[in-house]
Amino acid sequence: MRTEGGVFAGILLFPEGTGKMKENVPPKREKGDSFMYEKLFSPGAIGTLTIPNRIVMTAASASLSQPDGTMTEDMLAYYEARAKGGVGLIITEMVCVDEARGVLFPRELNAAREDKIPAFRALAERVHPYGTKIFAQLFHPGANADPKLNPHLPLVSASDGRGKKRGTAQAATREDIQEIVQKFGQAARRIKESGMDGVEVHAAHHYFLHSFLSPVTNHRTDEYGGSLENRTRILREVVEAIRAACGRDFPLMFRISLEEYIGREGYHADTGIQICQMLASWGVDAINVTASGTDSKLSQSVEPMYYPQGWRKHLPKAVKRTVPLPVVSVALIRDPAYGEKLLEEGVLDFVASARSHLADPDWGNKARQGREEEILPCISCMACFGKYEQAGHITCAVNPETGYEAQLPPLPRDGEGRLVVVLGGGPAGLEGAWVAARRGFRVILFEKAPQLGGQLLLAAGTPRKEKIQWLLDSLCFRCRQAGVELRTGCAPTLKELGRLSPYAILDATGGVPGIPAAIQGARESPLVCTPPAVITGALDIREESVVVVGSGMTGLETAELLSDRARNNAVLVLEAAPRLAPGVQGSNRNGVTAVLEVNNVVFLCNRTLTRVGEDRIWFVDSQTGEEYVYPCDRVVLALGTVPARPYGDRLGEVCSRVIPVGDAVKGGQIWDAVHAGYHGARRI
């Protein structure tokens, strides 16, 4: 593996010239200043359309529609909340233009038929009263379509190949291309007839249109392959089809991967700029600058936590310098002050994000009103992707209401000052405390440690996870703002709890690292420790042979800490499952394993630890049944947590309403803890 200038195996690990990822934090602005975000809240234009401010919510697959792509109240309420919250322009999730071979998700929006027009009309009518404009993102997945959802196989792409859904694609014929081009045009016409304000064409991320642009996926020898002029021909034809169907005045934007980040084979920003210049010459009204393709090992299109704000601001800046069009761009913008800074620097014309508005639909209004501290921060944890299968639609780790806007009734104000005691100041306890306080309960939170945070403190101590501190700061702020009494360094006895006579108790006492009894000698061996000892620095392990057992995120991040050059440990990761990091979202997994490979960490899957001795371990290959002995100096068991249960079953003796939440029930991730705390507080 080769590492040059922050690049691992052709993948950008940190911004060029920095040597490491460092969070961009803009200077604080004075509250109460009416010009606090003058540029962010100035109107802008895309073609003939005036946008009320520079805040854009970009496309994110919500999967809240009916299976046939019809709008639902869930979908309408989801978008209405963002319009009400101050977004200037919403770009919908991907909208299907081809029902035969162009379906990616089971419940994606559909503009492929005339009978879908009323659904988009209903959506426009829900967002327009707030002054918000709305575009539909027209899209064809090409090889990445789901074979199970597309009646006409094989799938099509620029050239023969396979997609991420394991479908086989064949090179599109000229007839296929012209059919799909016309489907884009007719879908745009339907969107215009519905009263929506414009369309964005998705030509990025190695979907159908991007497959023609990229030399990685376009091996054609006809007029659609070879030169850049030929590879962009299909884009020009889509522009012409949409203009023919909708006229020159209907706003048209293209989403383009300016840089592919897939090594020497992919195209780079100089080519991306040429593509944007061509689009401008063909009459497109704006460019939405993104990066990467689905073939990238690390996702630079939807970045995980370790990327800092604005890490790829050089991409929209390059387009703005060279292309005479408004530039919309996601640059991992999480905070309005940083968005204002990019506008002031001339990096872009519109501040775009999807996940910021998933985390807090009122992002825009809170920024306008000088209430930035109240913004629920997106921490780029990827739970909106990682929990997708569990929920069946879009959700958010820091905002349990996202995706449930139409289902959750307003939070009742029925607490009447009655006392709720929260035991534990981790994410579940803090979330439950402030939600209970919003209901009108008097809330006292006890945390036995001197600091609030619980597992969040531990997670924030792992490499490149500074954004977790954003969530902790936000939870603490919300608790204080809601009037929660926070008592740290304090673990009340049952007798003390009884004297308080609480109306309800939220048991958020958390978990402790699990050491399975099935691993012979693990609880007695001096070799054994758990991740908290490593992450907090209680154990300073250097120049040792270390085995990390378990490859969840905690195990992988512990391995990263142990394997850095300062510690100079030889690290082996054992995983019992057939694949590394089972249950870990792909971008998170790839991001940390790329670093571990650079650090020469060794991974062994299908290996189950059975015994720990004084200076060695025994593990079994689950495929062959063969047992191995491995000498080592240290064993770190990263096998999750088990409920701590410091009160056993006795909390019911002092209160009839005891609601256990978070790791006090079962070990989980941030999403699990925050959602458990929220719903626990609603159940009181």
Secondary structure, DSSP 8 states (H G I E B T S, - for coil): --EETTEETTEE-S-TTTSS----------TT-TTTTTTTTS-EEETTEEESSSEEE-------S-TTS---HHHHHHHHHHHHTT-SEEEEEEEES-TTT---STT-EE-SSGGGHHHHHHHHHHHGGGT-EEEEEEE--GGGS-GGG-SS-SEEESSSEE-TTS-EEEE--HHHHHHHHHHHHHHHHHHHHTT--EEEEEE-BTSHHHHHH-TTT----STTSSSHHHHTHHHHHHHHHHHHHH-TTS-EEEEEES---SGGGS--HHHHHHHHHHHHHTT--EEEEE--BTT-SS-SSS--TTS-TTTTTHHHHHHHHH-SS-EEEES---SHHHHHHHHHTTS-SEEEESHHHHH-TTHHHHHHTT-GGGS-------HHHHTHHHHSS---SS-TTTT-TTTS-------TT-EEEEE--SHHHHHHHHHHHHTT-EEEEEESSSSS-THHHHHHTSTT-THHHHHHHHHHHHHHHTT-EEEES----HHHHHHH--SEEEE---EEE---TTSBTTTT-TTEE-HHHHHTTSS---S-EEEEE--SHHHHHHHHHHHSTTT--EEEEE-SSSSSSTTS-HHHHHHHHHHHHHTT-EEE-SEEEEEE-SSEEEEEETTT--EEEEE-SEEEE---EEE--TTTTGGGGT-S-EEE-GGGTS---HHHHHHHHHHHHHH-
